[in-house]
Amino acid sequence: MSELLSEEEANIESAWRQEVLDRVAALDAGEATPIPWREVRDRLLAKLGAHRMTGRSDRPSRASDA
């Protein structure tokens, strides 16, 4: 089992490495535009606040929450 987990972990790490390389290449080529953290944070907080006000959640409910 540990051999499978180690192989799976290696595959995941390799996939993330490639994702980072692809994103950096897209930035360098001008194909992607970075968004400043402050703007991302403000958007997330606004969305979270809207969900709290409406009582909505996009998360599926879990049986253990009942």
N, C-alpha and C positions, 0 to 999 in steps of 0.2 A: 504494500500500500504506500509506504513512504517513497518508493521509487517512482510510483505514478504521480504522487504529489509533487515531488521534486521536478519531474519532467513537465508537469502542468505549470508549476511556478516558473520554470525556465521559459516555457512558451509564452506565458503572460508577460514576463519581463521583456522578452524579445519583441513582442507585439507593441508594448508601451514605448520601447526604445525607437522602433520604427515610426510610431505615431509622432513622437517628439521630433524626429528628423524630418518627417513630412511637414509638420507644422512650421518648423523653422525655415524649411525650403520655401513654403508658401509665403511666409512673411518676407523672406529675402527677395522673392520674385515679384512682390507687390500684389500677390493674389489674395492676400488676407489683410485685414486691418485690425490691429490690436485695439482693445477697449481698455481704457484705464480702470484700475481696480476700484477707484472711488465711484465711477459710473456703474460698474457691475454691482457693487455693494448696494448703491442706492436703488437700483432696479429690483434687486432681490428683496431688500427691506420693504419696498413699496408693495411688491407682490405678496410678501408674507403678511403685511398689514392688511391688505385687501382680503386675504383669505381668513384672517382672524376676525375681521369685522363681519364677514358673511357667514362664518362658521363652516366654510367649505374647506375641503382638503383634496388635493389631487392624488394623495396617497391612497392606495386601496386599503380597506379596513382589514384587520387581521382578526382571526377567530379569538386570539388571546386578548384582544381589546374589549371584547364583549363582556 
